[in-house]
Amino acid sequence: MTIPSDPVASLGIAGFAAALRRGEITSEQAVSAYLARIGILDPLLCAYETVDARRALATARAMDTLLANGVDLGPLMGLPVSVKDLFVIDGMTPHAGSNLPIQDKLGTQEGTFIRALKSSGCVILGTTRMVEFALGITGHSVSRGTPWNPWDDQQHRLPGGSSSGAGVALASGLCGLSIGSDTGGSVRVPAAMCGLFGLKTTVGLWPTEGAFPLEPNTDSIGLLTRTAQDAAIAFDALNARINPSSQTHHASITPGQLTLGVPDNYFLDGIDAEMKNAFEHALSGFEASGVKQQLF
């Protein structure tokens, strides 16, 4: 059995967008590759709750047609994405990781964020598994099953939660971008445990209506990507749709402008040598960029 390669992983979001516009790949081809990978790998990984192949392929064809006719929706156009199973999405029933019915608490209207995702040209492949009601940090789920961390194909290791399926889907090459939610670590923990980049957006920046709530005062929508650059591209594109009057600037760091707090006790105790080296390498990168460091 031949498993198609991940069409986005080696390119990044920017590279995929460029290849799409050069005609080297189509959105339909990318979606087809991901659907094939999902069909082969997800029976073990259990990252997805629902896969909407028919609608995803139809949307991908529509994106290709628009682009061929000169309509460009931006850097996320035609990108296959997964969405955590707590959002209202037309054609899919949300479960919020539970076997209990939750539809009455959410209604049937898609929220601002899902509308922004679609208007950016993203192709939603399906929804990903999560810890019940988004309350759990390990990713373990009795109600709907615990996704399998793809870094070990012999032993079922925890993926982190509550956006467990989102982390597994991206880390195993079953989508080009994963959408999750984060209240107390639900994006950042699975990102860390699956070797990804996790972004928790500022509370209130992106409206959460149409998403099952955990704690409305701290709930936020988050992104799981392979790199910080991918996160910046996705954030800018979506934020421009949600908050069109805002402007995002990615200016270079002026030496001495930022100070990074670095813990000097407990934080590195018992840490794996490879992890410690990566941490120290990151600190060196910050220092080279002009970021001051202060022990605390």
C-alpha positions in Angstrom: 0.0 0.0 0.0 1.4 3.4 -1.1 0.8 6.3 1.2 0.7 9.6 -0.6 3.2 12.2 0.7 1.9 15.1 2.8 1.5 17.9 0.2 2.1 20.8 2.6 4.7 19.6 5.2 7.8 20.1 3.0 6.6 23.4 1.6 5.0 25.2 4.6 1.9 27.3 4.1 3.7 29.9 2.1 5.4 27.4 -0.2 2.1 25.6 -0.7 0.4 28.9 -1.6 3.2 29.7 -4.1 3.0 26.2 -5.7 -0.7 26.5 -6.0 -0.5 29.8 -7.9 2.3 28.4 -10.1 0.0 25.5 -11.1 2.4 22.9 -9.6 -0.4 21.5 -7.4 -4.1 22.0 -7.1 -6.2 22.2 -4.0 -8.1 19.2 -5.2 -4.9 17.2 -5.5 -3.9 18.3 -2.0 -7.3 17.4 -0.5 -7.2 14.0 -2.3 -3.8 13.2 -0.9 -4.9 14.1 2.6 -8.1 12.0 2.3 -6.0 9.1 1.1 -3.6 9.5 4.1 -6.6 9.7 6.5 -8.1 6.6 5.0 -4.9 4.6 5.5 -3.5 6.1 8.8 -6.5 7.3 10.8 -7.9 3.9 11.7 -4.9 3.6 14.0 -4.4 7.3 14.9 -8.0 8.1 15.5 -7.4 11.8 15.0 -10.6 12.6 13.2 -14.1 12.5 14.6 -15.8 13.3 11.2 -14.3 13.4 7.7 -16.4 15.2 5.1 -14.7 14.0 1.9 -17.5 15.0 -0.5 -17.8 18.5 0.7 -14.0 19.0 1.0 -13.4 17.8 -2.6 -16.2 20.1 -3.9 -14.8 23.1 -2.0 -11.3 22.3 -3.3 -12.6 22.3 -6.9 -14.3 25.6 -6.3 -11.1 27.1 -5.0 -9.2 25.9 -8.0 -11.8 27.3 -10.3 -11.8 30.7 -8.6 -8.0 30.9 -8.7 -8.0 30.0 -12.4 -10.4 32.8 -13.0 -8.3 35.4 -11.2 -10.0 35.4 -7.8 -7.4 35.2 -5.0 -8.7 34.9 -1.5 -5.2 35.1 0.2 -2.5 32.8 1.5 -4.8 30.2 3.0 -6.8 29.7 -0.2 -7.1 26.0 -1.0 -5.3 24.9 2.1 -6.8 21.7 3.6 -7.4 22.1 7.4 -8.9 20.3 10.3 -11.2 21.8 13.0 -11.6 20.7 16.6 -14.9 19.1 17.2 -16.5 21.8 19.2 -17.4 24.2 16.5 -20.7 24.4 14.6 -19.9 23.6 10.9 -22.6 23.2 8.3 -23.0 19.5 7.5 -21.2 18.2 10.6 -22.6 17.5 14.0 -20.4 18.7 16.9 -19.8 16.4 19.9 -17.3 18.3 22.0 -15.8 15.0 22.9 -18.9 13.7 24.5 -21.6 11.1 23.8 -24.2 13.5 25.3 -26.2 15.7 22.8 -24.9 19.3 22.8 -26.5 20.7 19.6 -29.2 22.5 21.6 -26.6 24.4 23.5 -24.8 25.6 20.3 -27.6 26.2 17.8 -27.0 25.7 14.1 -25.4 28.9 13.0 -21.7 28.9 12.2 -19.7 31.4 14.2 -17.5 34.3 13.1 -14.3 32.2 13.1 -15.6 29.4 11.0 -17.0 31.9 8.5 -13.6 33.6 8.4 -11.9 30.2 7.8 -14.2 29.6 4.9 -14.0 33.1 3.4 -10.2 32.8 3.5 -10.5 29.8 1.1 -9.6 27.1 3.6 -10.9 23.6 2.8 -12.3 21.9 5.9 -11.4 18.2 5.7 -13.3 17.3 8.9 -13.4 17.6 12.7 -10.8 16.2 15.1 -11.3 14.4 18.4 -11.0 16.1 21.7 -11.2 15.5 25.4 -14.8 15.6 26.7 -16.1 19.2 27.0 -12.4 20.4 26.5 -11.7 19.5 30.1 -8.4 17.5 30.2 -4.8 18.1 29.6 -3.5 14.6 28.7 -5.7 13.9 25.7 -7.2 10.8 27.3 -10.9 10.3 26.4 -13.1 7.5 27.6 -16.2 8.8 25.8 -14.9 9.0 22.2 -11.4 7.5 22.2 -7.9 8.8 22.7 -5.9 9.7 19.6 -2.6 8.0 19.1 0.5 10.2 19.3 2.1 9.5 15.9 5.7 9.8 17.2 5.5 6.1 18.4 3.7 3.6 16.2 4.3 0.7 18.6 2.9 2.1 21.8 -0.2 4.2 22.4 1.3 7.4 23.9 -0.8 10.3 25.0 -1.1 13.2 22.5 -1.9 16.0 25.0 -5.3 17.7 25.3 -7.8 18.9 25.0 -7.1 19.5 21.3 -5.8 16.0 21.0 -7.0 15.1 17.6 -5.8 18.5 16.2 -2.3 17.8 17.3 -2.3 14.2 16.0 -3.8 15.2 12.6 -1.2 17.8 11.9 1.8 15.8 13.3 0.9 12.8 11.2 0.4 14.7 8.0 -3.4 14.4 7.9 -4.0 18.2 7.2 -2.1 21.3 6.4 -3.3 23.4 9.4 -5.2 22.4 12.6 -7.7 24.6 14.4 -8.1 24.1 18.2 -9.2 25.9 21.3 -7.2 26.8 24.4 -8.4 27.7 27.8 -5.6 26.4 30.1 -3.2 24.8 27.6 -5.5 22.9 25.2 -3.6 23.9 22.1 -0.1 24.4 23.6 0.1 21.0 25.4 -0.8 18.8 22.3 1.5 21.0 20.3 4.4 20.4 22.7 3.6 16.6 23.0 3.3 16.2 19.2 6.3 18.3 18.2 4.3 21.2 16.8 3.9 25.0 17.2 0.9 26.0 19.2 -0.6 29.5 19.3 -3.2 30.5 21.9 -4.7 33.8 20.7 -5.6 36.6 23.1 -9.0 36.1 24.8 -11.6 38.0 23.0 -9.6 38.7 19.9 -11.5 36.1 17.9 -15.1 35.6 18.9 -16.0 32.1 20.1 -19.7 32.0 19.4 -20.6 28.8 17.7 -18.1 26.9 19.8 -18.8 24.8 22.9 -17.6 26.8 25.9 -15.5 25.6 28.8 -14.8 28.9 30.6 -16.0 31.9 28.5 -13.7 34.4 30.3 -10.6 32.5 29.3 -11.6 30.4 26.2 -9.8 31.3 23.0 -9.3 29.9 19.6 -5.9 28.6 18.7 -3.8 27.3 15.8 -1.5 24.3 15.6 1.1 24.6 12.9 4.5 23.1 12.0 6.4 26.3 12.4 6.1 29.8 13.9 6.2 31.2 10.3 3.1 29.1 9.4 1.3 30.3 12.5 2.1 33.9 11.6 0.8 33.5 8.1 -2.4 31.8 9.3 -2.9 34.3 12.1 -2.5 37.3 9.9 -4.9 35.9 7.2 -7.6 35.0 9.6 -7.3 38.0 11.8 -7.7 40.3 8.7 -11.0 38.6 8.1 -12.2 38.8 11.7 -10.8 42.2 12.6 -10.4 44.0 9.2 -9.5 47.3 10.8 -6.5 45.9 12.7 -3.0 45.8 11.3 -0.3 43.3 12.1 3.3 44.4 12.0 6.2 41.9 12.0 9.0 44.4 12.6 12.5 43.4 13.4 13.5 43.4 17.0 15.5 46.5 18.2 18.4 45.4 20.4 17.4 45.8 24.1 13.7 46.3 23.2 12.5 43.0 24.7 13.4 41.1 27.8 12.9 37.4 28.1 12.4 35.9 31.5 14.4 32.7 32.0 13.7 30.4 35.0 16.8 29.3 36.8 15.3 26.8 39.2 13.1 23.7 38.8 12.4 24.4 35.1 15.2 22.3 33.7 15.4 19.7 36.5 15.4 16.2 35.1 15.0 17.4 31.5 16.1 15.2 28.6 19.5 16.3 27.2 18.1 16.8 23.7 15.3 19.0 25.1 17.8 21.0 27.1 20.0 21.5 24.1 17.0 22.7 22.1 16.0 25.1 24.9 19.5 26.5 25.1 19.7 26.8 21.3 16.5 28.8 21.3 17.9 31.1 24.0 21.0 31.7 21.9 18.8 32.6 18.9 16.9 35.2 21.0 20.2 36.6 22.3 21.5 36.9 18.7 18.4 38.8 17.8 18.9 41.4 20.5 16.6 40.0 23.1 17.8 40.6 26.7 17.5 37.7 29.2 16.8 37.9 32.9 16.9 35.0 35.3 14.1 34.7 37.8 
